[in-house]
């Protein structure tokens, strides 16, 4: 699947990219760099992957050199940190790459925050999303450990504070899952009047947050005796347990909207499901889910088999395709499950209002790297269970 992603030229920015390309490059780079840990990946193949990661970084490098401008992009921009840091090391400290890393780091301080200090995910005032934590937590940890290790405690405190804000505002006490995001001002049409939370648990948003937790735990194993590490670990375990409970009994995988499982219009979605498989497998492998490891592994095994059987497409040219990935879901919408209808005065009857068609009516994309690269990561962890 990784080779198929490369064959399609994905994870490389065009000359005039839209904001979604940052996370597309970032998740492809994470998948390719992750494959380097497999014993069966030869030096030559591994170098091909590293070269492709560098190509992706270079395709966007020129747009990352101004910290103020960087804040106009979603927090997803920070997912580029892994690839840039690899290139910085491999290139013997290329100054342009160094400048991009510094600008991205500075942009975190310039990022607008809501009244609680929560990072805005994008340009929407006072809105914080689960999605951004995948990029933010890894970048902040990697940058600090490489360039400013004396600031590790402060960086850790800042990361945990952001994770905690989302946990406290978005956690659904009934299921243990987290809603997509929250509006600190509580002025959005979808905002809970007490917490500001949105009403829908979107699978892929929760997947980004789940991966953020397990990746941060792995990157900070030197802190295992600290209260901060223990706190993130306890949240990861609680969320893993809730995700296992939310798995669809029939397929073993997870719904697009997790708090309306089985509801008309809902469906099993491939990117969020891949992310959950990755997180569960990784948590088991690293010993973070030891109290119920077998149950978590069995859940991941069953879901992984479903992903392979249902979403992998064998193309005539020998490559693999990937199906069943929702395009995007944003809180810049009604943020509702249903398709609402509004009166059209120019026609008789009720007609669909496009702005009200959301979580279960967003289009599915074939070969979306949000799904295929996440599947590479799930497959990597599936294979590493046996190593």
C-alpha positions in Angstrom: 0.0 0.0 0.0 2.9 2.3 0.8 4.4 1.7 -2.7 0.9 2.3 -4.2 0.6 5.7 -2.5 4.0 6.6 -3.9 3.1 5.4 -7.4 0.1 7.8 -7.3 2.4 10.7 -6.4 0.4 11.3 -3.2 1.9 13.2 -0.2 3.5 15.8 -2.5 2.1 19.4 -2.6 1.1 21.0 -5.9 2.3 24.5 -6.8 -0.8 26.1 -5.1 -1.9 23.7 -2.4 -5.1 24.1 -0.3 -4.8 23.8 3.5 -5.7 20.1 3.5 -2.4 19.2 1.9 -0.4 19.7 5.1 -2.0 16.8 6.9 -2.0 14.7 3.8 1.8 15.1 3.5 2.2 14.5 7.2 0.3 11.3 7.5 2.1 9.8 4.4 5.4 10.8 5.8 4.6 9.2 9.2 3.6 6.0 7.4 6.7 5.8 5.3 9.1 6.6 8.1 7.3 4.1 10.3 8.0 1.4 7.8 11.8 1.9 8.3 11.4 0.0 11.6 10.4 -3.3 9.8 13.3 -5.7 9.5 12.1 -6.8 6.0 12.5 -3.3 4.6 16.0 -3.3 2.9 18.4 -0.4 3.0 17.7 0.4 -0.6 13.9 0.4 -0.2 14.2 2.3 3.0 16.3 5.0 1.3 13.6 5.2 -1.4 11.1 5.9 1.3 13.3 8.6 2.9 13.8 10.2 -0.5 10.1 10.4 -1.0 9.6 11.9 2.4 12.2 14.5 1.5 10.4 15.2 -1.8 7.2 15.8 0.1 8.9 18.2 2.5 10.6 20.1 -0.3 7.3 20.5 -2.1 5.9 22.6 0.8 9.1 24.0 2.3 8.8 27.5 0.8 5.4 28.0 2.4 6.6 27.3 5.9 9.3 30.0 6.4 7.1 32.8 8.0 5.8 32.0 11.4 3.0 34.6 11.2 1.8 33.2 7.8 2.0 29.7 9.2 -0.7 30.5 11.7 -3.1 31.0 8.8 -2.9 27.3 8.2 -4.6 24.6 10.4 -2.6 23.0 13.2 -2.2 20.2 10.7 0.8 22.1 9.4 2.8 20.8 12.4 2.5 17.2 11.1 5.3 18.1 8.7 7.7 18.1 11.6 8.8 14.5 11.3 9.8 14.8 7.6 11.5 18.1 8.1 13.5 16.8 11.1 14.6 13.8 9.1 15.7 16.0 6.2 17.5 18.4 8.6 19.5 15.5 10.1 20.2 13.8 6.7 21.2 17.0 5.0 23.7 17.9 7.7 21.6 20.8 9.1 20.2 22.4 5.9 19.6 26.1 6.9 16.3 26.4 4.9 14.9 23.3 6.6 16.2 24.6 10.0 14.3 27.9 9.3 11.1 26.1 8.5 11.3 24.1 11.7 12.0 27.2 13.7 9.1 29.1 12.0 6.7 26.2 12.8 7.8 26.2 16.4 7.4 30.0 16.7 4.0 29.7 15.0 2.7 27.7 18.0 3.3 30.7 20.3 1.6 33.0 17.8 -1.4 30.7 17.3 -4.6 32.3 18.6 -6.1 30.8 21.7 -9.6 30.8 23.3 -10.4 32.2 26.7 -9.1 29.0 28.4 -5.8 29.0 26.5 -6.9 26.3 24.0 -5.3 26.5 20.6 -7.7 27.4 17.8 -7.6 24.6 15.3 -7.9 26.9 12.3 -9.3 30.4 11.6 -12.7 29.7 13.3 -12.7 31.9 16.5 -12.5 30.0 19.8 -13.0 26.6 18.3 -10.6 23.7 19.3 -10.7 20.4 17.5 -9.5 16.9 18.4 -7.9 16.7 15.0 -5.1 19.2 15.7 -3.6 17.2 18.6 -2.0 14.6 16.3 0.2 17.2 14.7 0.7 19.5 17.6 1.8 17.0 20.3 4.3 15.2 18.1 5.9 18.4 16.7 6.2 20.1 20.0 7.8 17.0 21.6 10.2 16.3 18.7 11.3 19.9 18.3 12.0 20.3 22.0 13.8 17.1 22.4 16.1 17.8 19.5 16.6 21.6 19.7 15.8 22.6 23.3 15.8 19.6 25.7 16.2 21.8 28.7 12.6 23.0 28.1 11.1 19.5 28.1 9.1 19.9 31.3 7.5 23.2 30.1 6.7 21.7 26.7 5.2 18.6 28.4 3.0 20.8 30.6 1.8 22.8 27.6 1.0 19.6 25.7 -0.9 18.0 28.5 -2.8 21.2 29.1 -4.1 21.2 25.5 -5.0 17.5 25.7 -6.8 18.1 29.0 -8.8 21.0 27.7 -10.3 18.9 24.9 -10.8 16.0 27.3 -12.7 18.2 29.8 -14.8 20.0 27.2 -15.5 17.1 24.8 -15.7 13.9 26.8 -19.1 12.2 26.6 -19.6 10.7 30.1 -22.1 8.2 28.7 -19.6 6.5 26.4 -16.2 7.7 27.4 -15.6 8.9 23.8 -14.8 12.5 22.8 -16.9 14.8 20.7 -15.3 16.4 17.6 -14.5 19.7 19.3 -15.8 22.6 21.3 -16.5 26.3 21.0 -15.2 28.1 24.1 -17.6 31.0 23.5 -20.5 28.6 23.3 -22.0 30.8 20.5 -21.9 28.3 17.7 -25.3 26.8 16.7 -24.0 23.3 17.7 -22.3 24.2 21.0 -23.4 22.6 24.2 -24.5 25.4 26.6 -22.4 24.1 29.4 -19.3 22.6 27.8 -19.3 24.2 24.4 -18.9 20.7 22.9 -20.2 19.7 19.5 -22.8 16.9 19.5 -21.1 14.3 17.2 -18.3 11.9 17.9 -16.6 11.8 14.6 -14.5 8.7 14.1 -11.5 10.2 12.3 -11.2 13.2 14.7 -11.2 10.8 17.6 -8.6 8.7 15.7 -6.3 11.7 15.4 -6.5 12.3 19.2 -6.1 8.6 20.0 -2.9 8.4 17.9 -1.7 11.6 19.5 -1.9 10.0 22.9 -0.1 6.8 22.1 2.6 8.5 19.9 3.3 11.0 22.7 3.6 8.2 25.3 6.2 6.4 23.0 8.2 9.6 22.3 8.4 10.3 26.0 9.2 7.0 27.5 12.0 8.7 29.4 9.3 10.4 31.5 7.5 7.2 32.5 8.0 7.9 36.2 6.5 11.4 36.0 3.0 12.4 37.0 2.5 13.9 33.5 3.3 10.6 31.7 1.0 8.7 34.1 -1.8 11.1 33.4 -1.6 10.8 29.6 -1.3 7.0 30.0 -4.5 6.8 32.1 -6.3 8.9 29.5 -5.1 6.6 26.8 -6.2 3.5 28.6 -9.6 4.9 29.3 -10.1 6.0 25.7 -8.8 2.6 24.4 -11.4 0.9 26.6 -14.2 3.1 25.3 -13.1 2.6 21.7 -13.2 -1.2 22.2 -16.7 -0.9 23.6 -17.8 1.2 20.6 -16.7 -1.4 18.0 -19.5 -2.6 15.8 -20.5 -6.1 16.8 -21.1 -7.2 13.3 -18.0 -6.0 11.5 -15.6 -5.4 14.3 -14.8 -1.9 12.9 -16.1 1.5 13.7 -18.8 3.8 12.5 -18.4 7.2 10.9 -20.5 8.7 13.7 -19.7 6.7 16.9 -22.4 8.0 19.1 -25.1 7.0 16.6 -24.0 3.5 15.7 -26.4 1.7 13.4 -28.5 4.7 12.7 -29.9 5.2 9.2 -27.3 6.7 6.9 -24.4 5.8 9.2 -21.6 3.5 7.8 -18.3 1.8 8.8 -15.6 4.3 7.9 -12.1 3.2 6.9 -9.8 6.0 8.1 -11.0 6.3 11.7 -11.1 2.5 11.9 -7.5 2.2 10.7 -6.4 4.8 13.3 -8.1 2.9 16.1 -6.4 -0.4 15.0 -3.1 1.3 14.9 -3.5 2.8 18.4 -4.8 -0.4 20.0 -2.0 -2.6 18.4 0.6 -0.1 19.4 -0.7 0.2 23.0 -0.6 -3.5 23.3 2.9 -3.8 21.8 4.4 -1.2 24.1 2.7 -2.5 27.2 0.4 0.4 27.7 -2.7 -1.7 27.8 -1.4 -4.6 29.9 -4.5 -5.0 32.1 -6.6 -6.0 29.1 -4.1 -6.6 26.4 -5.6 -9.7 25.0 -9.0 -8.1 24.6 -7.6 -5.1 22.9 -5.4 -7.2 20.6 -8.4 -9.4 19.6 -10.5 -6.2 18.9 -7.7 -4.9 16.7 -7.2 -8.3 14.9 -10.9 -8.5 14.0 -11.1 -4.9 12.8 -7.9 -5.3 10.8 -9.3 -8.4 9.0 -12.4 -6.4 8.1 -10.3 -3.5 6.8 -8.3 -5.8 4.5 -11.4 -7.7 3.3 -13.6 -4.6 2.7 -11.5 -1.6 1.8 -8.4 -2.9 0.1 -8.8 -2.8 -3.7 -6.5 -4.8 -6.0 -5.9 -2.8 -9.1 -5.2 -4.3 -12.5 -1.8 -2.7 -12.6 -0.6 -4.5 -9.5 -1.1 -1.6 -7.1 -3.5 -1.4 -4.2 -6.3 1.1 -3.9 -8.2 2.1 -0.8 -11.9 2.7 -0.3 -14.4 4.0 2.3 -12.7 7.1 3.5 -14.8 10.2 4.2 -13.5 13.4 2.6 -13.6 15.8 5.4 -15.8 16.9 8.3 -15.5 20.4 9.8 -17.3 22.2 12.6 -17.7 25.0 10.2 -21.1 23.4 9.4 -24.3 22.6 11.2 -22.2 19.8 12.8 -25.2 17.5 12.9 -25.8 13.9 12.2 -29.0 14.4 10.2 -29.6 15.9 6.8 -31.9 18.8 7.6 -34.3 20.2 5.1 -35.3 23.8 4.6 -38.2 25.4 2.7 -37.4 26.6 -0.8 -39.8 29.4 -1.7 -39.0 29.0 -5.4 -40.2 25.4 -5.5 -43.0 23.4 -4.1 -42.1 21.3 -1.1 -38.9 20.8 0.8 -35.4 20.7 -0.7 -32.1 19.8 0.7 -30.0 22.7 1.9 -26.4 21.8 1.0 -25.0 23.6 4.0 -27.0 21.3 6.3 -25.9 18.0 4.8 -23.1 16.9 7.0 -21.4 14.0 8.8 -23.2 11.1 7.1 -23.6 12.9 3.7 -20.0 14.1 3.2 -18.6 12.3 0.1 -16.3 9.2 0.3 -13.0 9.5 -1.5 -11.2 6.7 -3.3 -7.5 6.5 -2.4 -7.6 9.2 0.2 -4.3 9.1 2.1 -6.1 9.8 5.3 -7.3 6.3 5.0 -4.6 4.5 3.0 -1.7 5.9 5.0 -3.5 5.2 8.3 -4.0 1.6 7.0 -0.2 1.4 6.4 0.3 2.3 10.0 -2.3 -0.2 11.1 -0.6 -2.9 9.0 2.8 -2.0 10.4 1.6 -2.5 13.9 -0.2 -5.7 12.8 3.1 -7.1 11.5 5.0 -5.9 14.6 2.8 -8.0 16.9 4.7 -11.0 15.7 8.2 -9.5 15.9 
